[in-house]
Amino acid sequence: MKGKIVIATLTACLLIGGCSKLNTNSKTPSTSISSATKVSNSAKEKMSSSSSSTVASSISSKNSSVKEDTTDSRIQELNQKLSMAIGTTKKPTVDGLNENHNRLNMHYISNAYGYTVYYSVGATAKEFNASTLASETPYATFNKTAYVSTAAAVTAVNHHAQETGLPVIDLGTGVQGTIDRGAGQAYLTWQAGRWSVTVHASPVMGQDPVAMSKQLVALFNQYSLPIPSQVGAGNFDVTDNGLNQTITWQEGAILYKISARSAETAIKMASSMSR
């Protein structure tokens, strides 16, 4: 599956959960992609959870009682100010950090179709949406975009069906992915309910996607993700090259996307939106 990102599991760093285990071998056919026109509207946002034995709805947590390792008082304070600015709407409730929670900073930009929130760690904690925050390098972003239709939002999700005829890789705990190698690239993908997960690596640079995929699988056994209306996708890269660890899903005509430098950060932030 050259030229496209195929979803794979990452064992200890990232996995998508939403209400069925990410470490399950269920497959969901991909949705065809077509061009979409964005429009400003609101979508009904709701989540539910299914039993750990159910894969059809989405990826779920193996241990829903896992404690968050984050101090959330700072992000709660900033989220209250964000809600005052853009309305009470769904957003991450944890910062995804392992330290420096008290120096979390946040600013946003918005347009007719939605908004993007930028998360950074500064030398000091600054006021919400302070003009100087534009110069801080974000470690993560959260984006909400409204589309003209559910079909348009589905199209915008980089979801990939797991292909047959490719080498099968055992990622542990019952998860099996397929790997596509060629043209100096490697994509390891697997499906779980409505989610697809892909890990990209560059063999010519001595990279292999298997180790990271196993780490993601382990993470997804701890953290559950939101349930997409139809499809969701986790696209990860072995190379740390900016905000290239992404989790995207649609709920009706609304598209949500979290991008981070760390796959673990992206997973934790997305998981906080599944509650």
N, C-alpha and C positions, 0 to 999 in steps of 0.2 A: 504494500500500500504506500508506494513512493509518493513524495510530495505532499503528504497529508499527515496530520498528527493522529496517531491511533492511541486510544486510551489504555493506559496500563496502571497497575497498582504499585504503590510504593510502600514498602513494609514499614518502617518505623516512623516515617515522617508525614505521609499524607494518605488519607483515604476518604472517600466520600461516603457520607452516610445520610440517610434520609428517612428510612423506615424499613429497610431490609438490609441484611448484612452485605457489606462491600466484598466480603470474602466468600461470596456465593457465585456459582457459575451460571446464573440465569442470564439470558441474552435478550436484548431488546433491539428490534430492527431500527436502523437509522432513519431519520426523516429527511426527505428530499429537500435540497436547498434552492431557494429562489430569492430574488431581490426583494427588499422590503422597504416600505416608506414609514418613517417614524411619525407618530402623532402624539400629542400630549393627551393622555387620559389616565385614569387610575384603574388598577385591576384589583380584583378581590384577592386578598392575600390570606391564605389560611394554610395550616399544616396539620397533619395528623401523623400518627405513628402506627406501625404494624408490628406484629409479633416478630421475634428474631428468626422465626422459621419462614417468614414471608419475604420473598425477594421481589415480587412483581411490582410493588409500588415504588421502591427506591432502596438506597443503601442505608443500612441501619447500624447502630452501635452494638458491639458485643457486650459492652459493659456500660450501661447508661448512667451508672452511679459514679463514673470517674470524676474526680474533683478537678476543677479548673485551677491551674497554677498561677492565676493572674489576680492582681489586686485591682478591683474594678471601680474604685471610688472616683478616680480621675476620668475614666471614660464615661461613667454615668453622668458626671457633671457636664462633660462636653456634649454628650448626647442630648441632654436636656436643652442646651442652647441650640443644638442642631435642629431639634424638633420645633423650637420656637421660630426658627428661620425658614424651615421647609415643610413644617407640619409633622404631625405624629404619624410616622410611617416606619416600615420595617428597616432595621439597620443592625449591624453587628453590635453585640453587647459586651464583648471582650476585645481586648486590644491585640491578642495573639502574641504578646511579648513574654519573654521569660524573666525580664528584669527591666528596670528603668520605667516602671509604670507611671511614676509620679512626674516624669518629664514628657509624657505623651502630649503631643500637640495635634490640632485638627483644624483644617479649613476646607471649604467646599466651593465649587462653582456650579451653576445651574443654567439650564436653557429651557426651551419650550417642551422638551421631551423627557427631561429628568435632571439628574445631578450626579456629580462625582465628588466623593469625600476623600481627602488626602490625610493620611496618618503618618506622623513623623516623630522622632525623638530628638529633642533639642538640648542645648546646654542648660536651658531653664524651661520651666513650664510657662507658656505664654497664653494670652487671652485667645479665646475661640475666634477663629477667622481673622487673626491679626494680619496686617498687610505684610509683615516681615516673614510670615510662614511660607510665602511663595519661594523663598530662597532655600528652605530646608528640603533635603532629599527625602522623599517619602519611602517608607519601608512597605507600605501597602496602600491600596486604593479600593474604594467600594463604589460601584456604579449602578444606578437604576435608570433604565430607559424604557419608555412607553412606545409601543409599536402600533401600527394601524390595525393589526389583527393578531390572533394567536398564531396563525400560520407564519406570519412574518417574524414573530418572536422566536418560534421554533427554528426557523431558517437561520437565525443569527447565532444559534448555539452550535459550537463546533463539536457536534456529536458524531461518533463513528461507530458503525456496527463492526463487531468482531468478525474478521474474514476467516473463511475455511481454507484449508490447503496450506496454511503456514505452519512453521514449527511451533510446537506447544511448549510453554515454559511453566513449570510448577512454581508458584509463588508462595506456597505454604497455606496452611489452614483451609485447604480445599479450593484455593483460587488458582485457576489456570489462565494464562494469557497467551496470546499469539504474538510472534515477533516477525516483523518485516524488515529485512536488511537489504540495502542496495544504494548505489550512488554515494557511498560514504556516510550513509545515515542509517539509523536503526530506530524503529518505533515498536514499543511493546504495549499491547492493548488488551483490555478485558472489559467485560460488561457486568453490571450488577443492577438488575431491575431497570429503571429508567435512566440510569447513569452509564456513561462510558468513561473509562480512564485510560489515558495515554501518557507514556513516558518517552521522551525523545533523547537520544544520545548520538554522538558522532564518533564512530569507531576509528576514523582516521586521526582523531585526537586522543585515542586510547580510552575512549569512554564506552561504557556498557550500561544499558538501562535496567538490567536485572536487579542489581543491589538496591537501587533507589525504589524500584517497584515493590520489592519485599518490605522495605521500610514503610512505604505508603500503605501497604496492606495492613501492617501492624497498627498504623495510626487510625485507619478506618475501622479497625476493630475496637477502638476506644472512643472515637468521635463520630456521631451521626450527622448527616447533612439534611438540609431541607428537602421536601418532596416536590419534585417538579410536576407541573401539570402533565407534561408529556416527556420532555427530555432534559437531561443535565449532562455536563461534561467537565471532567477534570483533566487539564492539559498541563503536564509538568516537563521540566527540562533538567537534565543532569548538570548543565552549565548554569552557574549563577550569573545571569546577564541582565540585571535590572528586574523589573516587575514581570517576570516571565513564568511564574507559577500561578496558574489561573483556575478558578472554579466558576462555572457559568451555569445558570439554570433559568428556565422560564416558568412563570406562573400566570396563565392566561396570556394576555398581550404584553405583560411586563417581563423584561429581562433583567436579571441580577447578575453581577459579575464582581468577584473579588480577585484582585491581582496582588501578588506579594513577592518579595525577594526570597522568602522561605516558604516551602510547601507546607511545613507544619503550621506556620502562621496563618496561611490561607485556610487551611483545614479548620483550625480552632475558631477563626472568625466566622466562617460559614456555618460551622456547627452551632454557634451561639444563636443563629437565626432559625434553628430547627425547633426551638422550644416554644 
